[in-house]
Every structure is written in C-alpha cells, then in structure tokens.
C-alpha cells in the first residue's frame, strides 16, 4: 500500500525518539530518489531513509546496507552543505497529511545557527523532497515543478513553500465536530460502498484501510455504507484513538510466501489465504517489504543495457540451435542415400543413360520388396550412384559437426543463463559492474571508454556468512567471483557446494583444516540453494565435495567447473537462515 497518513504517523512515532536531538553526521544519496542521513543521537547512531520514489514514498529507520555512487549527486552535495553537522530539533507531520518534516538547526556560512526544514511529501506520483530555509523559501527540491495552468503549486528554488491544498470535500476524521459528524451521517444514507464513502469524505486513508474498516463494521468489504454509517464512523474513531495512544502493530501481509502489502495493524479482510505477520519495528517491516523490490528495480535500471544484450544473445542462440537441430534431424536419412548408391551400383548393367527412375529389388529389405530410386536423366548411372554416396558422406560429416556445435551452443546457453542468474542476485552497482566486466572479457560487450576523472572503486567481495559452529562460508556473487573462490582462494580440503543441474552461486565452507560438523554442512547447502535459481523450490539437490575434486576445464567460461566424488544434500532454501548467518 502507499504509506497513508495514519501509517506515516505510526512510523514517525517510532522514528522521533531515535533522531530527536541527534546530529547529522553524514548524508548520502544511494539512488536518484533516496536520501540517507547518518544520525548520532542520544541512544546511539541510526540511519534515517527518506524515499521520494513515487512508487515507494516513505520515511523510516533502516539497517540495510546501501551502496553509494562514486560521485555524490548535486542534491546530495546541497544537503551536505546546509544540513551536515546540524541538530534535529523536531520531526513533525501535519494532521492527516502524507507529509513529514525534519526541523534542523545548522550553521550558515557566517557560523550563525539557523533553522532549516527537510520536507518529504509522500504523495504518490507527486512525491518530492524539499529543503527550506529559515524563511520557508525553497532552497532546492529533488523534483522541480514548473508552474502552469495544470499545476497549482509550482516548486522552484527561491519560492515560498506552501503545504499542498487539502482535497475538497474531505474532512479530518481526527478532528470531527458534531456538525461534521452529522453531515457525514447524512451523506452515509446515500448509495455506494462503505470503503468508497470513507475515501471520498475522510482525509489520510488508504484503500486498504478503508476496506478493512468496512470489513470490521459489516463483515464484508463491499457492504453499502447506508447499512449503518454510524457504526463505520465509530470504527474509524476508535482506530484513531488507539493510534494516538501508540497502539500500532507493524504488520506484513504475506500471500503464498511472498510479501504483498503492509500496514500498522493486522489485516483480516483477505481471510486465511493471506497471513498478517507482525514485526517488532516498522524499520524491520519496511526493510523486509521493500528490499527485494528495490534491488530488482535497481538491476532493471542500471543493468538495462547488458540485460538487453544478454536477452538478445540468448534468443539468437536459441534460434540458431533450433535450425541446427532441424538440420541434424535431416541427416537421419543418410543411410537411405548410401543404400540407393549401393543398389544403383549393383544394377549398372541393366541401366540406361537418360532414365528418370530405377525400379529394382531391394536386397536390404528382408521381405525382398521393390524400391524406386529417383535418377538424374542428365547423369550417367555411375554419376547417379556417386551423387548418392556424396550426399551420404556430406550428411555423415554434418552430423558430427552439428552435434559438436549443439554441444557448444548448450554450453553457451548455460553460461548466459548463469549470468542472468547472477544479475537477478545483484545487490548494487559493484555487483553489476563486475558482471559487466565479465561480459566484456567474454566478448558480449564492448569495453567502455574510461572517464579521466572517474574514481576506480574496488570490486565487490563475495557474500560472507558464519555457520552456527563459527565456520566461515563465502558465496560468490557472479561467475568471476565463483572462479576466484573455487580455483584460486579455497584450499583443497575446504568444501565446495553448488545446486545440482541448476544455475547458482559457488559456495565455499572454509574448514580451517578440520572436518566440518554436519550442521555447518547443512547450512552451507541451504545457502547454496537460496542463492540459486531453485530458491523458490523445496528439497533442492545440492552437490558438495572437497575443493580438490573440483576442476575448471581448459578454455571453459567463467564459473564453469567439473567435479567428481561428491555427495548430494536435499535442502529447503531459507531466507531467514541467510539473514541470521550473514556476517
């Protein structure tokens, strides 16, 4: 759900004690629409995320690592100039509005203390993040909005900031007067569903919450409001009272094992098919809900060029292999050509030049049947026989070559699929840059011209975990890391894990020279299953063996190995285990 005003108020209640009085140590802009504030508060350090992404607007504390660009964007530099080192004096939310603002006291160019505001407008496609000076003038904003006939509120540097105008016809349900309640009860006597009534006449509610209130009041989400408008308003007022007292339960809605929505209270309208999973904090809830979505979006945006190259290469290879398989199937008739050549040779004495067909007994047929052999009337009998022998030899050679080409094609297809799997598991720019480098080295992409002023960042390292027994477990993020882990870094008595006949990461269990315990082996196998194409399955087969039995064939693509003397474990991929063991 988009974060409505009520959910935002519950999140602000959680964030406020962590940031109030804290100093802004560092400011980052991990992506175009996100600002991350590193805050040193009375209770310790925390990180505050302000997301102005139109599809994911929110404010939250976060524990997720976020990779920053090599060069900070201009808006990030602006915030550093005006807010770095500032003290957070207040976190405010206008009543029933999807707005949150930080009041920061920071030094100006002369060293004097001045107050500035950082305002997050979490309003769907109009989501924005603005920096205001002490006189409420806009210093700058993440998205500048020009004023025109269709836009009543331009947002440009130097202009005075004004809150968005309230939506006409809507009332603040947290401050209803007796006259307002009487008016709403009268409107509730008309036709229409109860959830639509709430959305049309009350501020700050999301469709999910409006349906849930209708479900609470009437036992169904599509009940007409005229059934009992007073009961519906009572449910809303009781909810607001509980929320004002801090009674919020961060709740993730899970359907078929996947997060589909979230709220600040349990949601019952979907029945047993959807689980309401409580979280200890909104920070943990929102990290869990948005992590996979943001990673996937980042991969789509920043890896779009080579994803297109990979997809086109995979489709082109599939078409090529389909034609080769068709040609290979056609070589199955070559024995007939040899038989025709033999029969023509055996009947040379009875053939005449210019004949179009030879009818003769087929001595290859156990029943002694007759066969008709097409002839070229312009060729002699000997030339016709030679033509069939030549076709036979050509088909035999083609079968050998096509079989070899199909084997190479299958290996290339497996390699491309493994790269696509690595892209799907990428967690940031460094992962994508390593995959890009791999594609350059294998000839699928051209090498990009390097900017002179671009800083070269160190490559990403493998994912690191610790088993319950304390053994280190490393997981390759891509084929280049898989190669380094398996063929260069791991010792011969360390254990190597990989899903059986499924693309995935190379996993190394570092044994430290001793026999690993069974639980560490199971945990490493579970990680190999999770970081593979089989992560959505059950009882995924994972092969494991000491590294000394794993070899890389000469000339093989990155990440391609062969292995012998292995064992197989059947494990369930477990994301919770991966989170628990991650170092």
SVG drawing of the C-alpha trace seen along z (x, -y; Angstrom):
<svg xmlns="http://www.w3.org/2000/svg" viewBox="-30 -35 75 97">
<polyline fill="none" stroke="black" stroke-width="0.4" points="0.0,0.0 1.2,-3.5 2.1,-4.9 -1.1,-6.7 -1.2,-9.4 -2.1,-7.1 0.7,-4.6 3.1,-7.5 2.1,-8.8 2.9,-5.5 6.3,-5.4 7.1,-8.9 6.2,-7.9 8.9,-5.2 11.5,-7.4 11.1,-10.5 12.9,-9.3 15.8,-7.9 16.5,-11.1 15.4,-13.9 18.3,-15.8 20.7,-13.9 23.4,-15.3 23.5,-14.6 27.0,-13.1 26.8,-12.1 24.4,-12.4 24.2,-10.0 22.1,-9.7 22.2,-6.0 19.8,-6.4 18.1,-9.2 15.1,-9.2 16.6,-8.4 18.4,-10.3 20.1,-8.6 21.0,-10.5 23.6,-9.0 22.5,-10.4 24.4,-10.3 21.7,-10.5 21.5,-10.1 20.6,-6.4 23.4,-5.8 23.8,-6.0 21.0,-5.3 20.3,-5.8 17.2,-7.6 16.0,-6.9 13.8,-9.4 12.5,-7.9 10.9,-10.2 10.3,-7.3 6.7,-7.8 6.0,-4.1 7.7,-3.7 7.5,-7.0 8.3,-6.7 10.4,-7.8 12.0,-5.1 14.9,-3.9 16.9,-1.3 19.5,1.3 20.0,2.4 23.4,1.5 23.0,-0.7 25.8,-1.3 26.5,-4.9 27.6,-6.2 31.2,-7.1 30.3,-10.7 27.5,-12.2 24.7,-13.9 24.1,-17.6 21.1,-17.4 23.2,-15.3 26.0,-17.9 23.4,-20.7 22.1,-18.8 25.6,-18.3 26.3,-22.0 23.2,-23.1 22.5,-20.2 25.8,-18.4 26.5,-18.7 23.1,-20.0 21.0,-19.1 17.5,-17.7 15.1,-19.7 11.8,-18.2 10.0,-15.7 6.6,-16.9 3.6,-15.7 0.7,-18.0 -2.6,-16.3 -3.8,-13.6 -1.3,-14.6 1.2,-12.4 4.0,-14.8 6.8,-14.6 9.4,-17.3 12.6,-17.5 13.5,-20.7 17.3,-21.1 19.4,-23.7 22.7,-24.1 25.4,-26.7 25.2,-29.1 28.2,-30.5 28.8,-33.0 28.8,-30.4 25.4,-31.5 22.8,-29.0 19.8,-28.9 16.9,-26.6 16.1,-24.7 13.4,-22.2 13.7,-19.0 10.2,-18.2 9.1,-14.8 5.8,-14.9 4.9,-11.2 2.0,-11.8 2.2,-9.1 3.3,-10.5 3.7,-13.9 6.2,-12.7 9.0,-15.1 11.8,-16.1 12.4,-19.7 15.0,-21.8 13.6,-25.0 15.5,-27.9 14.5,-29.7 12.0,-31.9 10.3,-28.9 11.8,-29.6 12.7,-26.6 16.5,-26.2 16.0,-23.3 14.0,-20.2 14.5,-16.7 12.0,-17.4 11.5,-20.9 7.9,-21.6 7.2,-24.4 4.0,-26.4 1.4,-26.2 -2.3,-26.1 -2.5,-22.4 -0.2,-22.8 -1.5,-25.0 1.6,-24.7 5.0,-25.3 8.1,-24.1 11.2,-26.0 14.2,-27.4 13.6,-30.8 9.8,-30.4 8.0,-30.4 6.8,-26.9 3.2,-26.2 1.6,-22.9 -0.5,-21.1 -4.1,-22.4 -6.5,-20.0 -8.6,-17.8 -12.1,-19.4 -14.9,-17.7 -12.7,-15.7 -12.7,-16.1 -10.0,-15.4 -11.5,-12.3 -9.3,-13.0 -11.0,-16.4 -14.6,-15.9 -17.0,-18.4 -20.6,-17.4 -21.7,-19.3 -19.1,-17.4 -20.3,-14.0 -23.9,-14.9 -23.1,-15.9 -21.2,-12.6 -24.0,-10.5 -26.4,-12.3 -24.1,-11.6 -23.9,-8.0 -27.6,-7.4 -26.9,-7.5 -25.9,-4.6 -22.3,-3.4 -19.9,-1.0 -18.6,-1.8 -14.9,-1.9 -15.6,-4.4 -17.5,-6.6 -14.5,-6.8 -12.1,-7.5 -14.4,-10.3 -15.1,-12.1 -12.1,-11.4 -8.5,-12.5 -5.5,-10.3 -6.9,-6.9 -5.6,-4.3 -7.9,-2.0 -6.6,1.0 -7.5,-0.7 -10.9,-1.8 -11.8,1.7 -10.6,3.1 -12.8,0.6 -15.8,1.7 -15.0,5.3 -14.8,4.6 -18.1,2.8 -20.1,5.0 -18.3,8.3 -17.6,7.7 -15.5,5.2 -18.2,4.3 -21.1,3.6 -23.2,0.5 -22.5,-2.4 -26.2,-3.0 -26.4,0.2 -25.0,-1.6 -22.9,-4.8 -22.6,-5.4 -21.0,-2.0 -18.5,-2.8 -17.5,-6.1 -17.3,-4.6 -14.8,-2.0 -12.7,-4.8 -12.7,-7.0 -11.7,-4.0 -8.9,-3.2 -7.6,-6.8 -7.9,-6.8 -5.8,-3.6 -3.2,-5.0 -2.9,-8.3 -2.1,-6.2 0.7,-4.4 -1.1,-1.1 0.4,-0.2 1.5,3.2 3.9,3.3 2.2,5.9 3.4,7.6 0.8,9.2 2.2,12.5 0.5,14.5 1.9,17.7 5.2,17.0 5.6,13.5 5.1,10.1 2.2,8.3 1.4,5.3 1.9,3.8 0.0,1.9 0.2,0.5 -2.4,3.1 -3.4,6.7 -5.5,7.0 -8.3,9.6 -10.3,8.9 -8.4,11.4 -9.2,14.4 -6.8,17.4 -5.2,17.1 -3.2,14.1 -1.0,14.1 -0.7,11.0 2.9,11.3 3.8,9.0 7.2,7.3 9.0,5.8 9.5,2.4 8.5,0.5 12.2,0.3 12.3,4.1 8.9,4.3 9.7,1.8 13.2,3.2 11.7,6.7 8.9,5.4 11.0,3.1 14.4,4.8 13.6,7.3 11.6,4.7 14.3,2.0 17.1,4.5 15.1,5.7 14.3,2.1 18.0,1.2 19.0,4.1 16.5,3.2 17.6,-0.4 21.4,-0.1 21.8,3.2 19.3,2.5 21.9,2.2 23.6,5.5 20.4,7.3 19.2,6.4 22.4,7.7 22.1,10.9 18.5,11.5 19.2,10.9 22.2,13.2 20.1,15.9 17.3,15.5 19.7,15.5 21.4,18.6 18.0,20.4 17.1,19.7 20.5,20.9 20.2,24.1 16.7,24.7 17.9,24.6 20.9,26.8 18.6,29.4 16.4,29.3 19.4,29.9 20.7,32.7 17.3,34.4 17.6,34.2 20.9,36.2 19.0,39.2 18.1,40.1 21.8,40.6 21.6,44.4 18.9,44.3 21.3,42.4 24.0,45.0 21.5,47.8 20.5,46.0 24.1,45.7 24.7,49.5 21.6,50.5 22.5,48.3 26.0,49.8 24.6,53.3 22.3,52.6 24.7,50.7 24.5,53.5 20.8,53.0 20.6,49.2 20.5,46.8 21.5,43.2 18.6,40.8 16.4,42.9 14.5,41.0 13.9,43.8 15.3,47.2 12.9,49.9 14.8,52.8 14.6,55.4 15.8,54.0 18.1,56.7 18.4,54.6 14.7,55.5 14.3,58.8 11.0,59.3 12.6,58.7 10.4,55.8 10.8,53.4 12.2,49.9 12.0,46.9 15.2,44.8 14.9,41.3 17.7,40.6 19.0,37.5 18.4,38.2 21.4,35.9 23.8,38.0 25.2,41.5 24.4,44.4 27.8,44.1 27.3,40.4 23.9,41.0 25.5,43.6 28.3,41.1 25.8,38.4 24.0,40.5 27.4,41.6 28.4,37.9 25.1,37.0 25.7,39.8 29.2,38.6 28.1,35.0 25.3,35.9 27.6,38.0 30.1,35.1 27.3,32.7 26.0,34.9 29.4,34.8 29.8,31.0 26.2,30.2 26.4,32.4 29.6,30.6 28.0,27.2 24.9,28.1 27.1,29.1 28.9,25.8 25.6,24.0 24.3,25.8 27.4,24.7 27.0,21.1 23.3,21.1 24.1,22.5 26.7,19.7 24.3,17.0 21.7,18.4 24.2,18.3 25.0,14.7 21.3,13.8 21.0,15.6 23.9,13.5 22.1,10.4 19.0,11.4 21.0,11.7 23.0,8.5 22.8,6.2 24.3,3.0 26.5,1.1 29.6,3.0 27.9,6.4 26.6,5.1 30.0,3.6 31.7,7.0 29.1,8.7 29.6,6.0 33.4,6.6 32.8,10.4 30.7,9.8 33.4,7.5 36.1,10.2 33.9,12.9 33.2,10.7 29.5,9.9 30.0,6.2 32.4,3.6 34.8,2.0 33.6,-1.4 35.8,-4.5 37.0,-5.4 36.4,-8.9 39.6,-10.6 38.1,-11.9 36.1,-8.8 37.4,-7.1 38.1,-3.4 36.2,-1.6 37.3,1.7 35.3,4.7 32.6,6.2 33.6,9.1 31.8,12.4 28.9,12.5 30.2,13.7 28.4,15.9 29.2,17.7 27.8,21.1 26.3,21.8 29.5,23.5 31.5,20.4 32.9,21.6 33.2,19.1 31.0,19.5 31.6,17.5 29.1,17.1 30.1,15.9 28.0,13.0 28.9,13.7 30.9,16.0 34.2,14.1 33.9,14.4 32.9,18.0 36.1,18.7 38.3,16.9 36.7,18.6 36.9,22.1 40.0,22.2 42.3,19.6 41.3,18.9 39.8,22.1 42.1,24.8 41.9,28.4 40.2,29.5 37.7,26.7 34.2,27.8 32.6,26.6 28.7,26.5 26.6,26.0 23.0,26.8 22.7,29.9 21.9,29.0 20.6,25.6 22.4,22.3 23.6,20.7 26.5,19.4 29.6,21.3 29.6,21.7 32.8,22.4 32.8,23.7 36.2,22.9 37.1,25.9 40.2,24.4 42.0,27.8 39.4,29.9 36.4,32.0 33.3,29.7 30.4,30.5 27.1,31.8 25.2,28.6 27.7,26.4 27.4,28.6 23.6,28.4 23.8,24.6 26.2,24.1 24.0,26.4 20.9,24.3 22.8,21.1 23.7,22.7 20.0,23.5 18.9,20.0 21.5,18.3 20.4,20.2 17.6,20.5 16.0,23.0 15.3,20.5 11.5,20.8 11.5,24.6 11.6,27.3 14.1,30.1 16.6,28.6 19.5,31.0 22.9,29.5 26.1,31.3 29.1,30.9 32.7,32.1 36.2,31.1 37.6,28.5 40.4,30.8 37.7,32.7 36.6,29.6 38.4,28.7 38.0,26.0 38.3,27.3 40.8,25.6 39.1,22.8 35.9,23.0 33.7,20.0 33.9,18.2 32.2,20.1 32.1,23.4 33.7,26.4 33.5,30.2 33.6,32.3 33.8,35.9 33.4,37.9 30.6,35.8 27.6,36.1 24.2,34.7 22.0,33.0 18.3,32.1 17.6,28.9 14.9,26.2 16.1,22.6 15.7,20.5 16.0,16.7 15.6,16.4 18.7,18.6 20.6,16.5 19.8,13.3 20.7,15.0 24.1,16.3 25.1,13.3 28.3,11.7"/>
</svg>
